[in-house]
């Protein structure tokens, strides 16, 4: 099983959507891949607009809550992906862990149309990542 850990500052939007897409799409493709998400300064709740835009496409974030990044998560990761560090550069997980940064906008405080755009960007990135992982498995 490969673990992809998605990290952002608050673990309230982007990383939650990436985790959900990874688990949904990997299961659909029969890949032994599991998404996890966490924050360097975990927030109090998942962004309600992130929940809404994911429900619009049939993926539930029900029961999800922000989680604090732990060393165990880092140690178990096959890949660590940070979502973008425009919120708080001092808390940017890319400064702490060797990772790939997707440079996505933070959906906090954005209108629902922008949150949908971010959701769709995340889906495309996750689909590409899963295709890459599937191709590695064929070698």
N, C-alpha and C positions, 0 to 999 in steps of 0.2 A: 504494500500500500504506500502510495506517495502522498505526502501531506504538503499542501500549499497554504502558507500562512500569509494572510492579507492584513497589513498593519496600517493604521492611520492614527491620528492623535486621539480622537474620542471614540472610535469604533461605533459610530452612530449612523453612518450612511453608506459611504462608498465601500468600505471593507465588509460591511454586512451584506450588501448587494453582491459583492464578488464571491463571498462565501456561499451564498444561496445559489448563485448561477453555477459555481463550480460543482456543488453537490448535485444539483438538478441535471446539468448537462453531462457530467461524468457518469452518473447512473444511467442516463438515456443512451450513452455510447458504450456502456459496459466497461468503463475504465476503472481501474483500481486506484482512484484518486479521491482524496477527501480535502475539502476546503475548510479552513478554520480562519477566524478573524479575531483581532484584538487591537487594543489601543495603548499608546504609551501613557496616556492620561485618560482612561476610560470615562466616558460620560455617564449620565444618569439614565438615559433611555434612548432607544432607537428613534431616529428622526421619523416623525409620523408621515412625512411626504415620501420618504424612502419606502416605508411600509405600503403606502397607497400605490405608488407607481409599480411596485413589484406585484401587488395583488392584481393590478390591471392586466398583467400578462400571465396570471395563473401561478405565481410563485409566492408562497406565504413566508413572511418573516415572523409569524406567530411564535411566541415563546422565546424569541431572541432578546437578548439584552447585551449592553456593552460589557466587554470582558477586558481585564487588564492583561497586557502581554507578560508572559512568564518565560523564564529561561527554559523550562521544559518544552514550551511551544517552539521556541527557537531551535532547540536541540533536535526536535522531531521533524523539523521542516526539510523537505526536499528542495523547496524554493521559498523565499521570503519576498513578498511583493509589497512595496509601500504604494500608497494611493496618490500621493501628491502632498507637498509640504508647504502650501501657501497659507495655511491657517496660522501656524505658530512655529516658526523656523527653529526655535530653541527646543521644541518638543518633537521635532521631525525624526521619525524612526529611521530614516535613511542615514542620519548622522550616527546612529547607534549600532546598526546591524548591516552587514554586507547584504545588499538587496538590489532588486531592480525597482526603479520608481516609475510608475505609470503617469505621473504628472496630471492627474485629473482634478478638475475643480471640485471644491467642497460644496455639497448641496445645501449646507446650513444657510437658512435665510433666503434661499433662492425660490423663485416662483416654480410651480409644478411643471411648467413646460421645460425649464432648464434642468430640473431633476430628472425628467424623462430623457433628455439628451445625455445626461451623465450616465443614467442607467443603461442606455443603448451603447454608449462607449465602453462601459464595463463589460457588457455582454460580448461585444466584438473582441475585446482583449482576452476574455476568458476563453472564448471559442478558439482563438488563435493559440493560446497557451495549451489547451487540451489537444489540439491538432498536433502541436509540437511534441507533446508528451507521448501521444499515440505513435507518432513517427519514430521517436526514440526507442519505443518498445518493439518496433518491427525490425530494428537493426540487430 
